[in-house]
Amino acid sequence: MPYTTRDRILELSREHTLLRASDVRAAGLSTAILSRMVEQGLMERVGRGVYQNPAADWDEHTSISMVAATVPKGVVVLLSALAFHGIGSHPARSVWLQLPMGATTPNIKYPPVRIVRTRVEAALSAGVDTHNLHGIDVPITNPARTVADCFKHRKKVGLELCLEALREIVPQRAKAAEVLRYAEMNQVERVMLPYLEMLA
């Protein structure tokens, strides 16, 4: 049997857990067949211009990659960022995403997404590192910023989680001064300072 465009796309989908239409074009292939492959059950459309082979391996980074591919202006925060950095013992059952105030809420059926919003422009870049996961650039808050965010949203995530994460990163993974800088940005320095002083 001849080697077809469909065969090559399936091959690409085994190389990329998340396959973008741009990856297909970069390989010199037409994207027109993707819709038919979805109808045939050979591929799943997981976001605008993002596809997945139903038989592809799934790992803990796939969910946040899927959301980042669909919402490139969002930042992965809170429990999802803690889980990514291996901090604490609380699992992230949703992808926690920060968006600017007024941004359109994404219509994502799966995975579940929890949205937090900010009016602070710096919060979309300060302490945010980009990680390439499954070929997708994913903005994720660093450990110090993540813990400060947890204290800001302590009513949502629980103070116990905040304290566990803080004890785990200071001073092993972040200096108290770095955490305090993000606490000031989040206007929670007064809340965090007594706990930081105990760990310093």
KAUR-V190805 format. One record per residue. N is the residue number from 0. SS is DSSP state (~ for helix, > for strand, _ for the rest). PHI is phi in degrees with one decimal (999 if undefined). NEAR is the number of other ideal C-beta (glycine too) atoms within 8 Angstrom. Layout:
n	ss	phi	near
N	SS	PHI	NEAR
N	SS	PHI	NEAR
This chain:
n	ss	phi	near
0	_	999	2
1	_	-68.8	3
2	_	-80.8	5
3	_	-104.1	6
4	~	-58.5	8
5	~	-60.7	9
6	~	-61.2	8
7	~	-67.4	11
8	~	-65.5	15
9	~	-63.4	10
10	~	-63.9	8
11	~	-61.3	12
12	~	-69.0	13
13	~	-82.3	8
14	~	-84.2	5
15	_	-120.8	11
16	_	-56.5	11
17	_	-115.2	15
18	>	-104.7	13
19	>	-91.8	13
20	~	-57.2	10
21	~	-65.3	7
22	~	-66.6	11
23	~	-65.1	14
24	~	-63.0	9
25	~	-63.8	6
26	_	-84.1	8
27	_	79.3	4
28	_	-112.3	9
29	_	-79.7	6
30	_	-87.5	8
31	_	-60.0	5
32	~	-76.7	10
33	~	-59.2	13
34	~	-60.2	7
35	~	-66.6	7
36	~	-66.0	12
37	~	-65.8	12
38	~	-60.4	6
39	_	-84.4	6
40	_	80.3	5
41	_	-82.3	9
42	_	-137.3	13
43	>	-118.0	8
44	>	-89.6	8
45	>	-105.6	11
46	>	-176.3	9
47	_	-63.5	4
48	_	72.0	7
49	>	-128.1	15
50	>	-130.8	15
51	>	-143.9	13
52	_	-74.1	12
53	_	-56.4	8
54	_	-92.7	3
55	_	-68.2	9
56	_	-66.5	4
57	_	-115.9	5
58	_	-133.9	6
59	_	-66.7	6
60	_	-92.0	10
61	~	-63.3	11
62	~	-61.1	9
63	~	-69.9	14
64	~	-66.0	14
65	~	-61.3	14
66	~	-67.8	16
67	~	-63.7	15
68	~	-66.0	13
69	~	-86.3	12
70	_	-126.1	10
71	_	-63.9	7
72	_	-89.3	7
73	_	-82.5	12
74	>	-121.6	12
75	>	-75.0	17
76	_	-136.5	13
77	~	51.8	14
78	~	-60.8	12
79	~	-66.9	15
80	~	-69.6	14
81	~	-58.8	15
82	~	-63.1	11
83	~	-60.3	12
84	~	-85.1	9
85	_	70.2	4
86	_	-105.5	12
87	_	79.5	8
88	_	-119.9	3
89	_	-93.9	9
90	_	-71.6	5
91	_	-96.3	10
92	_	-86.6	4
93	_	-133.0	10
94	>	-90.0	13
95	>	-88.5	14
96	>	-130.6	16
97	>	-100.5	14
98	>	-130.0	14
99	>	-67.0	10
100	_	-57.1	7
101	_	92.9	3
102	_	-69.1	8
103	_	-63.4	3
104	_	-71.7	6
105	_	-67.5	11
106	_	-97.1	4
107	_	-116.2	10
108	_	-79.5	3
109	_	-153.0	5
110	_	-75.0	9
111	_	-62.1	7
112	>	-125.5	11
113	>	-110.8	9
114	>	-102.2	9
115	>	-120.6	12
116	>	-118.5	9
117	>	-137.6	10
118	_	-96.6	5
119	_	-87.7	7
120	~	-60.5	6
121	~	-63.0	7
122	~	-67.1	11
123	~	-88.3	10
124	_	-136.7	6
125	_	-68.0	8
126	_	70.9	10
127	>	-111.2	12
128	>	-111.8	8
129	>	-98.3	8
130	>	-116.9	8
131	>	-89.1	7
132	>	-121.0	10
133	_	56.2	9
134	_	81.4	9
135	>	-110.1	12
136	>	-78.1	8
137	>	-117.0	13
138	>	-76.7	10
139	>	-134.4	15
140	>	-66.8	12
141	_	-74.8	11
142	~	-55.6	10
143	~	-63.2	15
144	~	-65.1	12
145	~	-61.0	17
146	~	-66.9	16
147	~	-61.6	16
148	~	-62.1	15
149	~	-60.9	14
150	~	-65.6	14
151	~	-62.5	9
152	_	-107.6	10
153	~	-61.4	11
154	~	-69.8	4
155	~	-82.9	7
156	~	-102.7	11
157	_	96.4	7
158	~	-65.9	6
159	~	-58.2	6
160	~	-62.2	13
161	~	-58.7	13
162	~	-68.6	9
163	~	-60.5	11
164	~	-65.2	14
165	~	-62.9	15
166	~	-62.9	8
167	~	-76.7	9
168	~	-98.3	13
169	_	-105.8	13
170	_	-98.6	7
171	_	-63.1	6
172	_	-117.1	8
173	_	-155.9	13
174	_	-80.4	8
175	~	-57.0	11
176	~	-63.1	6
177	~	-67.9	9
178	~	-61.8	17
179	~	-64.5	12
180	~	-61.2	9
181	~	-74.6	15
182	~	-62.8	15
183	~	-64.7	8
184	~	-59.0	11
185	_	-87.9	12
186	_	58.5	6
187	_	-126.4	10
188	~	-62.5	9
189	~	-67.0	5
190	~	-70.5	8
191	~	-84.4	14
192	~	-53.9	10
193	~	-59.1	6
194	~	-70.9	9
195	~	-64.9	14
196	~	-63.1	7
197	~	-68.4	6
198	~	-92.5	10
199	_	-66.8	7
